[in-house]
């Protein structure tokens, strides 16, 4: 009897002070994380007179080894931090990103960063990997796009340029977090399901 038990978040909703046209990505750079595509999307956004920024948080050694023509882009802000160091960065962002490339693994896995983003009421733009995109769609907490730089750029722009849309997504994030996606809800789920089996 196997049942899903996704990660969960904590309530940091009151600690946000978002900067306009700023998005955040926290995670790995290699493999199927989609960072190359994400950087291309930001370059597209900033091709004209754009002022869109990406806060990218990753491990320092990974960044040193990472190859991209956009590593020195003026719109890119790179940090190597974790834990408490992430809090002020999450607080500054207007929207978050999970740009994973769809693979058999990412179709099944739920990225723990989704719930970190949710903890701060951050709308999320995700690629169409099945498990994570299903959560985003079901809860109305963001936008699901194909794994494509143009589609990613358009989705990010649609949230960052429209305060009304962003506010609506933020409200859905807060509701989703408080009504079933806090760690206490996961404890209750485990207790309930183990009791059912007893």
Secondary structure, 3 states (H helix, E strand, C coil): CCCCCCCCECCCHHHCCCCCCEEEEECCCCHHHCHHHHHHHHHHHCCCCCCCEEEEECCHHHHHHCCCCCCCCCCEEEECCCCHHHHHHHHHCCEEEECCCCCHHHHHCCCHHHHHHHHCCCEEEEECCHHHHHHHHHHCCEEEECCCHHHHHHHHHHHHCCHHHHHHHHHHHHHHHHCCCEHHHHHHHHHHHHHHHC
